[in-house]
Amino acid sequence: MKSADLISVTDLTVRAGGRELVGGVSFSAGRGRVLGLVGESGSGKSLTCLALLGLLPVGVQAEGEISLSGLPAAKQDMRTIRGRHIAMILQNPMSCFDPVFTIRTHFRETLAAHGMCGEGWETRMLAALEEVGFPSPAPVAELYPFQMSGGMLQRVMIGLALILDAPFLIADEPTTDLDTVAQARVLDLLCKLKRERGMGMLLVTHDLGVIARIADDMAVMRHGRIVEQGPVSEVFNAPAHPYTQELIAAHLRFSGYDEN
């Protein structure tokens, strides 16, 4: 593990009912860089993310070594790590909000859970909402989740990560359920956070266009295992594994770059 790594995973294996769902997964990610985790649906990407933060469902066990901010995850209070040190945004942001509470209440409760709801928290909330793309944040804070679009809620989730000053963000398919305009806004925001805040990210997606745009490094996952990883430019220009070659060829055809 390099000193700058905020997440380091060695030989991660996830099992349920005696069946191996993820096996032998190893990677590291640090501040100011984006690691893209790509692969088809069911390849184990989301399970890997959940294992990092100790959020696997009941009956699903993880083995291997996970280090967060330089310390073994097994020796840390994950309630402190989640949100404050490593934030996570999900594919369906509506499922992460309580529909009977306003956005203001979600910010207040999140800060209170981490002992950060002191004087000036509302000013910090408004600043966070403005940073994620709401030029008039005060009215947004009074909205209920069901009054907002998926793209707006995704940006609110990122705002919650910013107000806690999390240096690392796990983004699990953050643009999948969004329309084209909302996708562009979320990706622009992630690029801005990487550039201006030096935030590190683990970006899970099946969209190689997203990887090409924002990621520095990429790991390709299939059937619960990483089959190839390296800098994005190297993997795109000279994919070594047949599955990676198939993914890139399909992406180029879909994008209209297939010379054949």
C-alpha positions as CSV (number, residue, x, y, z in Angstrom):
1,M,0.0,0.0,0.0
2,K,1.4,3.4,-1.0
3,S,1.3,6.2,1.6
4,A,-1.2,8.2,-0.5
5,D,-3.7,5.4,-0.9
6,L,-7.0,6.0,0.9
7,I,-8.3,2.5,0.0
8,S,-6.2,-0.6,-0.4
9,V,-7.7,-4.0,-1.1
10,T,-5.8,-7.3,-1.2
11,D,-7.2,-10.7,-2.1
12,L,-10.8,-9.7,-1.3
13,T,-13.2,-12.6,-1.5
14,V,-17.0,-12.4,-1.0
15,R,-19.1,-15.6,-0.3
16,A,-22.7,-16.3,0.3
17,G,-24.1,-19.8,1.1
18,G,-20.8,-21.4,0.2
19,R,-20.7,-19.8,-3.3
20,E,-17.9,-17.4,-4.2
21,L,-19.3,-14.2,-5.6
22,V,-16.1,-12.2,-5.7
23,G,-12.6,-13.7,-5.6
24,G,-9.0,-12.6,-5.3
25,V,-9.7,-8.9,-5.9
26,S,-6.9,-6.5,-5.3
27,F,-6.5,-2.8,-6.1
28,S,-5.7,0.6,-4.5
29,A,-6.9,4.1,-4.9
30,G,-5.8,7.4,-3.5
31,R,-6.4,11.2,-3.3
32,G,-6.7,13.1,-6.5
33,R,-7.1,10.1,-8.8
34,V,-10.1,8.2,-10.1
35,L,-10.1,4.4,-10.4
36,G,-12.8,3.1,-12.7
37,L,-14.2,-0.3,-12.0
38,V,-15.9,-1.6,-15.1
39,G,-17.7,-4.8,-16.1
40,E,-21.0,-6.3,-17.0
41,S,-24.0,-6.4,-14.7
42,G,-23.5,-9.2,-12.0
43,S,-19.7,-9.1,-12.3
44,G,-19.3,-8.2,-8.6
45,K,-18.6,-4.5,-8.8
46,S,-21.3,-3.4,-6.3
47,L,-20.6,-6.2,-3.9
48,T,-16.9,-5.1,-3.9
49,C,-18.0,-1.5,-3.0
50,L,-20.3,-2.7,-0.2
51,A,-17.6,-4.9,1.2
52,L,-15.2,-1.9,1.5
53,L,-17.6,-0.2,3.9
54,G,-18.8,-3.2,5.7
55,L,-22.3,-3.0,4.2
56,L,-22.8,-6.4,2.8
57,P,-26.2,-8.0,3.4
58,V,-26.8,-10.5,6.2
59,G,-25.4,-13.9,5.2
60,V,-22.8,-12.5,2.9
61,Q,-19.2,-12.7,4.2
62,A,-16.0,-11.0,3.1
63,E,-12.4,-12.2,3.5
64,G,-9.1,-10.6,2.6
65,E,-7.3,-7.4,3.6
66,I,-9.0,-4.0,3.4
67,S,-7.2,-0.9,4.5
68,L,-8.9,2.5,4.8
69,S,-6.8,5.7,5.3
70,G,-3.8,3.5,6.1
71,L,-5.4,1.4,8.8
72,P,-7.0,-2.1,8.6
73,A,-10.8,-1.8,8.2
74,A,-11.3,-4.6,10.8
75,K,-9.7,-2.3,13.5
76,Q,-11.8,0.8,12.7
77,D,-15.2,2.0,13.7
78,M,-17.0,1.8,10.3
79,R,-19.7,4.2,11.5
80,T,-17.0,6.8,11.7
81,I,-15.4,5.9,8.4
82,R,-18.6,6.0,6.4
83,G,-19.4,9.5,5.3
84,R,-16.7,11.3,7.2
85,H,-13.7,9.6,5.5
86,I,-15.2,7.7,2.6
87,A,-18.6,8.7,1.2
88,M,-20.7,6.7,-1.2
89,I,-23.3,7.6,-3.8
90,L,-25.6,5.0,-5.4
91,Q,-27.3,4.3,-8.6
92,N,-30.8,5.1,-7.3
93,P,-30.4,8.2,-5.1
94,M,-34.1,8.2,-4.2
95,S,-33.7,5.1,-2.1
96,C,-31.1,6.9,0.1
97,F,-33.5,9.7,1.2
98,D,-36.4,9.6,3.7
99,P,-39.3,11.0,1.7
100,V,-40.9,12.7,4.8
101,F,-37.9,14.9,5.6
102,T,-36.6,17.9,3.7
103,I,-33.1,18.2,2.3
104,R,-32.3,20.6,5.2
105,T,-33.3,17.8,7.7
106,H,-31.1,15.3,5.8
107,F,-28.1,17.6,6.1
108,R,-28.8,18.3,9.8
109,E,-29.2,14.7,10.7
110,T,-26.1,13.7,8.8
111,L,-24.0,16.3,10.5
112,A,-25.5,15.4,13.9
113,A,-24.6,11.8,13.4
114,H,-20.9,12.8,13.1
115,G,-21.0,15.3,15.9
116,M,-20.6,18.2,13.4
117,C,-24.0,20.0,13.8
118,G,-22.6,23.1,15.6
119,E,-23.0,26.8,15.0
120,G,-22.9,27.7,11.3
121,W,-24.0,24.3,9.9
122,E,-26.7,25.9,7.8
123,T,-24.2,28.2,6.1
124,R,-22.0,25.2,5.4
125,M,-25.0,23.4,4.0
126,L,-25.9,26.2,1.6
127,A,-22.3,26.4,0.5
128,A,-22.2,22.7,-0.2
129,L,-25.4,22.9,-2.2
130,E,-24.1,25.8,-4.2
131,E,-20.8,24.0,-4.9
132,V,-22.7,21.0,-6.4
133,G,-24.6,23.2,-8.8
134,F,-27.5,24.9,-7.1
135,P,-27.0,28.6,-7.6
136,S,-30.0,29.4,-5.3
137,P,-29.5,26.8,-2.6
138,A,-31.9,28.1,0.0
139,P,-35.1,27.0,-1.7
140,V,-33.5,23.6,-2.5
141,A,-32.9,23.0,1.2
142,E,-36.7,23.2,1.8
143,L,-37.6,20.6,-0.8
144,Y,-38.6,17.0,-0.1
145,P,-36.8,14.3,-2.0
146,F,-39.9,13.4,-4.1
147,Q,-40.0,17.0,-5.4
148,M,-36.5,16.5,-7.0
149,S,-35.2,14.7,-10.0
150,G,-32.7,11.9,-9.9
151,G,-30.0,14.2,-11.1
152,M,-30.7,16.8,-8.4
153,L,-30.7,14.1,-5.7
154,Q,-27.4,12.7,-6.9
155,R,-25.9,16.2,-6.6
156,V,-27.4,16.5,-3.1
157,M,-25.8,13.2,-2.1
158,I,-22.4,14.6,-3.3
159,G,-23.1,17.7,-1.3
160,L,-23.5,15.6,1.8
161,A,-20.1,14.1,1.1
162,L,-18.6,17.6,0.7
163,I,-20.1,19.0,4.0
164,L,-18.4,16.1,5.8
165,D,-15.1,16.8,4.0
166,A,-14.7,13.2,2.9
167,P,-11.5,12.9,0.9
168,F,-12.7,9.8,-1.0
169,L,-15.9,9.0,-2.8
170,I,-17.3,5.7,-4.0
171,A,-19.7,6.3,-6.9
172,D,-21.6,3.1,-7.8
173,E,-23.2,3.7,-11.3
174,P,-23.9,7.3,-10.4
175,T,-25.3,8.2,-13.9
176,T,-27.1,5.0,-15.0
177,D,-30.7,6.2,-14.2
178,L,-30.2,9.8,-15.3
179,D,-31.1,11.5,-18.5
180,T,-28.3,12.8,-20.8
181,V,-28.3,16.4,-19.3
182,A,-28.3,15.1,-15.7
183,Q,-25.5,12.7,-16.5
184,A,-23.3,15.5,-17.9
185,R,-23.9,17.6,-14.9
186,V,-22.9,14.9,-12.4
187,L,-19.8,13.9,-14.4
188,D,-18.8,17.6,-14.7
189,L,-19.2,17.9,-10.9
190,L,-17.1,14.8,-10.3
191,C,-14.4,16.2,-12.6
192,K,-14.5,19.5,-10.7
193,L,-14.1,17.8,-7.3
194,K,-11.2,15.8,-8.5
195,R,-9.5,18.9,-10.0
196,E,-10.3,21.5,-7.3
197,R,-10.5,19.4,-4.1
198,G,-8.2,16.6,-5.0
199,M,-10.9,14.1,-4.1
200,G,-10.1,10.5,-4.8
201,M,-12.8,8.3,-6.3
202,L,-13.7,4.7,-7.0
203,L,-16.1,5.0,-10.0
204,V,-18.2,1.9,-10.8
205,T,-19.7,1.9,-14.2
206,H,-20.4,-0.3,-17.3
207,D,-20.0,2.8,-19.5
208,L,-16.5,3.0,-21.0
209,G,-17.2,6.5,-22.2
210,V,-17.5,7.6,-18.6
211,I,-14.2,5.9,-17.8
212,A,-12.4,7.5,-20.8
213,R,-13.7,10.9,-19.7
214,I,-13.0,10.9,-15.9
215,A,-10.8,8.0,-14.8
216,D,-7.0,7.8,-14.4
217,D,-6.8,4.1,-13.9
218,M,-9.2,1.3,-14.6
219,A,-9.9,-2.3,-13.4
220,V,-11.9,-4.7,-15.5
221,M,-14.1,-7.1,-13.6
222,R,-15.7,-10.3,-14.9
223,H,-17.3,-13.2,-13.0
224,G,-16.2,-11.7,-9.7
225,R,-12.5,-11.3,-10.6
226,I,-10.4,-8.5,-11.9
227,V,-9.0,-9.7,-15.2
228,E,-7.0,-6.6,-16.2
229,Q,-6.1,-3.2,-14.7
230,G,-3.8,-0.3,-15.3
231,P,-3.8,3.3,-16.5
232,V,-6.8,4.1,-18.7
233,S,-4.7,5.1,-21.7
234,E,-2.7,1.9,-21.6
235,V,-5.7,-0.4,-21.2
236,F,-7.7,1.4,-24.0
237,N,-4.8,1.4,-26.4
238,A,-3.5,-2.1,-25.8
239,P,-6.0,-4.3,-23.9
240,A,-4.5,-7.6,-23.0
241,H,-7.4,-9.7,-21.8
242,P,-9.9,-11.0,-24.4
243,Y,-12.8,-9.7,-22.4
244,T,-11.3,-6.2,-22.2
245,Q,-10.8,-6.3,-25.9
246,E,-14.5,-7.2,-26.4
247,L,-15.6,-4.4,-24.2
248,I,-13.5,-1.8,-25.9
249,A,-14.5,-3.1,-29.4
250,A,-18.2,-2.9,-28.5
251,H,-17.7,0.6,-27.1
252,L,-16.0,1.8,-30.3
253,R,-18.8,0.3,-32.4
254,F,-21.5,1.8,-30.3
255,S,-19.7,5.2,-30.4
256,G,-19.3,5.0,-34.2
257,Y,-15.5,4.7,-34.2
258,D,-15.3,1.2,-35.7
259,E,-13.2,1.4,-38.8
260,N,-14.6,-1.9,-40.2
